[in-house]
Amino acid sequence: MLHHLISRRQFIAAGALIAAGAATSACSTTPTAPGSAGAADNGQGSTPAEQPQDTEIVEPEPEPEPEPQSATDRLLETMTIEQKVAQLFIVTPEGLTGASVATIAGSMTADALARIPVGGICYFGQNITGNQQLRDLLAGTLELSRNSGAGVPAFLSVDEEGGSLVARVANSGHFDVPHFPNMIEIGATGDPSRAAEVGTQIGTYLRDIGFIVDFAPDADVLTNPENPVIGARSFGSDASVVAQMVSAEVEAMMATGVAPCVKHFPGHGDTAGDSHTGAVYTDRTADEIRACELEPFRAAIAADVPFVMVGHIETPNFADDGLPASLSPYMIGTVLREELGFDGVVTTDSFSMGAITQNFAPDDAAVQFLVAGGDVVLMPADLELAYTGVLDAIETGVLTVERIDESVRRVLALKERLGLIA
């Protein structure tokens, strides 16, 4: 039997027409005498009434459920522009509060976060005076940050590379944690599992104490043995070995729940100067840098590193823009973002270093970095000036809200990934 696909409305309408037709036939036809031509002839020659055909009712397809909105998207929709811009700064507790030395999370911290609810705070040796003191400082600061601004917890960060040179916690004398040789010795073993052990152990004790971000490992290739600032902090002078070590440490540290940050893009291992005290540069060509210095950063990106720190390193034979990499649209936007494919959080080396402060005002440096495509300004010399400078740049159109949202989205997405927001 033929089946027709009709809608429920068509089915009802058809039934109504059939019923109406039947009623009209019964009420308006003149009765016919028996035996007349119009009478039934014992069923012979008559046509039975046509019956309605079977139908199949097709229910409309249900509307698809909307994708659940991420915590990042929900937060971004509710934040003011002031709250968004504040997320793009990581500062020292002294830079936040104005205290000479900060060792507690008290009213000064609460007031400062209420005014500028920064995206993160970075701690140094002077902030560590005891085991429980540091735990209380971090826990208290995290809670205060949850209760300020848009309620976004801060990245609590530290430089903990391991070795004798840069290990704020291990070298404080207040914690019974593993101590490691300098990374040059780890690299000399040629065994990436040794670097993974560094990442696991450091990440584990930092997470236990309350840290969320570690500005490590050092991804610089030590091509200049006279380098005064990197030296034994590097895994070595062989780019391939450094890349393997960096990748192993990044993956191991991420597995502990602490976010690593590789540094100092595009490579600080060839420079002769110290960016802490003034401008530094490398004479290496673009081809040399791509073949050597960038290899560990490629490996880190392939290992899903969440942060890359850009150094204050001029590359006259590569970028040729007269700018340190930390302010260069070419180095950040073209090389790091496009060529290397990094879409995580780009932060600066400290903007309190001489390479920046001797040549740029705090507000100008912050704005130039964000215009170049960076995300988080690390330790500006003057937080208030840098923060208001960015807001002013948005007001005047130098920076767009869309450009700010792009960076804030990266920051929030990483915080969501780390379980800070949900």
N, C-alpha and C positions, 0 to 999 in steps of 0.2 A: 504494500500500500504506500502511496506517495506521502512523504512527510514534508511539511513546509516549516521553515524557521520564521516565526513571527514574534513580535514583541508582545508583552502582556497586554499593552494598550490596544494593539491591533486585534488580538484574540477577543477581548471584551467587545470591541466595536463590531466584529464579525458576528458574534453571538447575538448581539442586539439586533442587527439587521435581519438575521434569520428568523428571530422571534417575531419581529415586526411584520415580516413577510407572511409568516404563518397566520398571524392574527388577521391581516388584511384579507387573506384567502377565505378564512372561515366566516368573516362577518359581511363581505360584500358580494359574494357570488350567489346568484339566484339558484335555489334548489332545482334539480332536474328530475323529471318524472322517470319512474322506472321504465326501462326499455328504450328510452330516448338515446339519441346519439351521444348525449353528454353523460349518460349513466355508465357506471362500471359494468363490464361484461364478464361477470364471474372471475374477474382478475385477468381475463384474456385481453391482450392488446393494451392494457393499461400500463402506465409507467410509475413505478414506485417513487415516493417522494425522495429527493436527493438528500442524503445524509451529510452533515458537516464532516470534513476530513480531519484525521488526527493531526494534532499540532504539537510542536516542541517549543516550550517557552525558554528563551535564553535570558538568564539573569545578567545584568550589567556587571562588567568587571569591577571589583572593588578598587578604590583609589589606593595607590601604593603608600605605605607608611613613610612619613618624612624621615630622612636621616637624623638620628639624634645629634643635637648640637654639642660640640666639644666644649669643655670647660674654658678653653682658650677663646673660642668665639663668644661664649656667653659673657665672659669677663670683658672682652674688648668692647662689646656693645654698651657696657655700663660705665666705662671709664671716662673721666674727663680728660681733656688734652693735657692738663697739668699732671694728672696721675700717670698718663702714658709716658710723658717725657721723663718723669722721675724714674721710671723703670729702666731707663737707658743709662743709668749711672751706677757704678760700683765704687764705693769710697772707703776710706779708712774711718774707724769710729771717731777719730779726732777731727777728720775733715767734715764729718757729719755734725758733730756736736759742738766743736770749738774747744773741747777739753784739751789740756796739755797732754795727758795720757789717760786713756779710757780702759778701765778694768772691770767695770760693772755696767749692767743695763738698767739704768735708773731713770729719773725724771728728765734728765738732759737728753737721753736717747729718745724717750717717748715724745718729748716736745719737738725734737728735731725731725723725727719720722712723721709727726703730724703735719709739719710744715712742708717737708720734701720726702715723701715715702719712696726712698731710693730702691733700685732693683737689687742691690747687694752691698755687702760690707766685707772688706778685706782686712785680716788681722795679721799683726807682726809680733815679733818677740816681746816687745814692750807691753803688749796686751796680755801676756801670759805670765801670771805670778804664782800659779798653783794648779793642781789637777782639778779639784772641784770648782775652783774659781773660774777656770776656762769653760767648764761644762755649764756652769750657771750663767756666765756671760752669754754664751751662744744660745742656750735655751731661752733666756730672758729676752734677748734681742729678737729671736724668731717669733716669740709670742707677741712682742710689741709690734713687729712688722705686720703680723696677721691682723692686728687691730687698728692699723692705720691705713689711710688712703682707700684704695679699692679692696683692701684685705688680701693683698698678694704677698706671701712670705718672701723674705729676702734670700738671695744667694749668700750663704755664709762661706767665705772663701779664705784661702791661705796659699802661700808658696811652700810646698812640701815636696821638693824634688828627690830628697834622699841624699846621703853623703854628708860630708863635713861642711859644705858651703851654704846650701839653701835647704834647711829643714827646721822650720820654726818650732814645731812641736817636739820632734825627736831630740833636737839639740837644746831644748829648754831646761832639761834636767828634772822636769816635773812628771814625766810619764815613763812608765816601763814599757817601751815599745821597741820593735826591731830597729837596729841601726844598720845602715848599708854603706859600703864603700862608695866613692864618687862614681858617677855613671861612666866615666872613661874606663874604669876597671871592669864594670859590668859588660860594656861593649867589647872589651878586649877578650872576653871569654868566647865570643862568637855564638853564644847560646841564648836565643830569644827567651827561653824559659826562665832565665835569670831575671830578665827585664819584666816578665810576667809576674814573677814572685814579688818584685818591687811594687808593681801596681796593685797586686792583691793585698799585700801586707799594709802598705801605706793607706790604700783606700779603706781597708777594714778598720784601722785604728782612727782614721779621721772621721769616718761615719759614726763610730762608737762615741766619739767625743762630741759630735754635733756639727761637723763641717759638711758642706754640700758640694763645694767646688774646690778643685785643686789646680792651681796654675802650674801644671806639670803634665807630661814630661817635656824636657828640653829637646827640640827637634833640630837643633843647629848642627851642621856638619863642620867640624873643626878644620877648615882648610888653611887657616892661618894660626900656626902654633904660638905666635906672639900675642894672640888675642887676649886682652886684659880682663874681659868680663865674662866670657863663656868658659874657656879652658876645660878643666876637668868635669864641668857640668854636662858636657857633650858626651854622647856615646862613642864618639870617635871621628876619624877623618875619612872613613869609607862610607859613602852615601848609602850603599846597599845595606851595610851592617846597621847603620843608624836607622834606616827605614824599618828593618825587621824588628829592632829593639823598640822603637817608638810604637809600632803597630801592636806588638805584644803587650806593652804596658798599658796602652789605651784600652784594649779589649778587657784586660784583667781588671783595671780600675773601674771601668763602667759596670762590670759584673758585681761590684761591691755596693753600687748605688751612689758612688761619688763621681761627679762629672769631671773628667780631665780636660785640660786646655793645653794644646801644643803651642810652642813658641820658639823663635820669634820670627814669624814670616816676614820677608822671604828668605831669611837666613842671616844670623848674626855671627856665624863662625869665621867669616873672612875679614871682618872689620878690624881696623887697628885702634879705633877709638872706643870710648865708653859713652853710650847714649845717656847715662845717668848725669854726665857732666857737660855734654855738648853734642853737637851734630856729628853723626858718623855716616860713613858711606863705604861702598864697595865698588872697585873698578871692574869687577867681573862682567863679562858680556851677558846678553840675554841667553845665548845658547849655553854658556857655562852654567849660569844659574838654573836654567831649566833642567840641565842634565845632572846637576849635583845637588844644589841647595834645596830644590823643590821636591826631590824624591821622597824624603821623609814625610813631607806634608801630604803628598799624594797617598802614601801608605796610611797615614793617620786618617785621611778622609775616607779611604776605602774601608777602614776599620770603624767607621761611623763616629768619629770624634765629634763631640757636640760644640766645642769651642775652638777657635783659632785666634791666637794673640798676634797682632801685627806690630812689628817693631818700628822704631824711629830711624829707619835705615834708608839713606838715599842711594839710588841705583842709577847713576848718570848714563851708564851704557845699556840700560834696560828700559826704565820708565822715561828717563830724560825729561822730566817735568819740573825738576828743581825742588821736589817735595819729598819729605820722608814717606816711606810706604804707608805709615799710619794715617796720612792725609791725602793719599794719591788715589784718584778715581781709577787710574789705569791699573795699579797694583791690586787694589781691593776689588774693583768692579770687573775689570777685564781678566786679570790673571787668576786671582783667587776664586772669584765667583764663576766666571765663564769657562776659563781654560781648565781649572782644577775641579770645577763642579761643586764647590762647597756652598751649601745653603743653610748651614747652621749659624750659630751666633759668632759674629766677628767682634772681638774686643781689641782695645789698644793696649800697648804697654803703658805704664804709668804716664799720665800727662803732667805729673809733677817733675819729670826728668828735665834736665837742662836742654836736651835736644828740642824740647817743645817750649819750655818757659822762656828760653833765651831768644826765641824767634816768633812766638805767637802768644796772643792774649788768651786767657782761658775760654772766653766765649767764642772767639774766632776759631780756636782749635776744635772745640766741640762741634761747632756748626760745620766746619770743613770736613771733619771725619764722617758725620752723618750724610752730608751731601755726597761724599765719595762712596757711600754704600755700606759703611760700618754700622754696628748696632749698639755697642755698649762702651761708653767712655769710662776708662779706668783711672780713678784717683786724680781728677782735675786739681790744679793748684788752688782753685777757688770754686767750690761747688755752687754757691749761690750765683756767682757771675756766669758760670757755664750754663747752669740750668735756665736762668732768665734769658741768656743769650739765645738758647735754642727756642724758647717760647717766642722771643722777639722775631727770630728768623721765620717762624711759622706765620706770625702776624703780617710780616712784610712780603711773604711769598718766596723767600729764599729756600725755605723748606716747605713741603706740602704735608698735609695731614696724612695723605696716602703713604708718603715716604716714612713718616713716623710709625704708622700702623704696621707697615711691613716689618720694621725692626721689633716693635712691641710684640707682634705675633710670634716672632722667633723666640723671644725671651719667654713669653708665656707658654709656648708649646714645649720648651725644654723644662720649664717648671712643672708642667703637667706630666711630662715623661718621667720626671724624677719623683712624682707623687706629692709635690708641694701644693698643687691645686687639683681639685676634682669636681 
